[in-house]
Amino acid sequence: MFGKVSSFEEIAADVAAADAFREKVRKQAFELFERQASTLACMALETLGDRERAAHWMCSRQRRLDGKTAYQALADGDVDRVWDLMVGRDEE
């Protein structure tokens, strides 16, 4: 996987494997998020509607977080910025 490819079938298989890995990591990350920051995770679920959308949002780069994901912002200690963005108080 991810070596030199010689056909579109191999490319398609590599893309499918990468997508499956990304989805697995996204789910694991959100499970950890729910355990370690339950209040913020509950707000994400309430604001975004369901676990799939919330997990996707947490992994997506956000312009208002300077191009970081919410997880990256949390790792940097920017809990308040993530919270404000989720509840819409970060609008300028």
C-alpha positions as CSV (number, residue, x, y, z in Angstrom):
1,M,0.0,0.0,0.0
2,F,1.1,3.6,-0.8
3,G,4.1,2.4,-2.9
4,K,4.5,2.7,-6.7
5,V,1.1,2.0,-8.3
6,S,0.6,0.6,-11.8
7,S,-3.2,0.7,-12.2
8,F,-6.3,2.7,-11.3
9,E,-7.5,-0.4,-9.4
10,E,-4.4,-0.1,-7.1
11,I,-5.0,3.7,-6.7
12,A,-8.7,3.0,-5.8
13,A,-7.7,0.4,-3.3
14,D,-5.1,2.7,-1.7
15,V,-7.7,5.6,-1.5
16,A,-10.3,3.2,0.1
17,A,-7.7,2.0,2.6
18,A,-6.8,5.6,3.5
19,D,-10.4,6.5,3.9
20,A,-11.1,3.5,6.1
21,F,-8.1,4.4,8.3
22,R,-9.2,8.1,8.6
23,E,-12.7,7.0,9.6
24,K,-11.3,4.7,12.3
25,V,-9.1,7.4,13.7
26,R,-11.9,9.9,13.6
27,K,-14.2,7.6,15.6
28,Q,-11.4,6.7,18.1
29,A,-10.6,10.4,18.6
30,F,-14.2,11.3,19.3
31,E,-14.5,8.5,21.8
32,L,-11.4,9.8,23.6
33,F,-12.8,13.3,23.4
34,E,-16.1,12.2,25.1
35,R,-14.1,10.5,27.9
36,Q,-11.6,13.4,28.5
37,A,-13.8,16.5,27.8
38,S,-17.3,15.3,28.2
39,T,-18.9,18.7,28.6
40,L,-17.3,20.0,25.4
41,A,-18.1,16.7,23.6
42,C,-21.8,17.0,24.7
43,M,-21.9,20.6,23.3
44,A,-20.4,19.4,20.0
45,L,-23.1,16.7,19.8
46,E,-25.9,19.1,20.7
47,T,-24.6,21.8,18.3
48,L,-23.8,19.6,15.4
49,G,-26.6,17.2,15.7
50,D,-25.0,13.7,15.8
51,R,-21.8,11.9,16.5
52,E,-20.7,11.5,12.9
53,R,-21.0,15.3,12.1
54,A,-19.4,16.2,15.4
55,A,-16.5,13.8,14.9
56,H,-16.0,15.2,11.3
57,W,-16.1,18.8,12.5
58,M,-13.6,18.1,15.2
59,C,-11.1,16.8,12.6
60,S,-11.7,19.5,10.0
61,R,-9.5,22.6,9.8
62,Q,-11.4,25.7,10.9
63,R,-10.5,29.1,9.5
64,R,-11.5,30.7,12.8
65,L,-9.0,28.5,14.6
66,D,-6.2,29.7,12.3
67,G,-6.5,26.7,10.0
68,K,-6.2,24.2,12.9
69,T,-8.6,21.4,13.8
70,A,-10.5,21.7,17.0
71,Y,-8.3,18.9,18.4
72,Q,-5.2,20.8,17.6
73,A,-6.6,23.9,19.2
74,L,-7.5,21.9,22.3
75,A,-4.0,20.4,22.4
76,D,-2.7,24.0,22.3
77,G,-4.9,24.9,25.3
78,D,-7.5,26.9,23.3
79,V,-10.5,25.4,25.0
80,D,-12.4,28.7,25.2
81,R,-11.9,29.3,21.4
82,V,-13.2,25.9,20.5
83,W,-16.2,26.4,22.8
84,D,-16.9,29.9,21.5
85,L,-16.7,28.6,17.9
86,M,-19.1,25.8,18.7
87,V,-21.7,28.1,20.2
88,G,-21.3,30.8,17.7
89,R,-19.7,33.4,19.9
90,D,-16.6,33.5,17.7
91,E,-18.3,35.3,14.9
92,E,-16.7,38.6,14.1
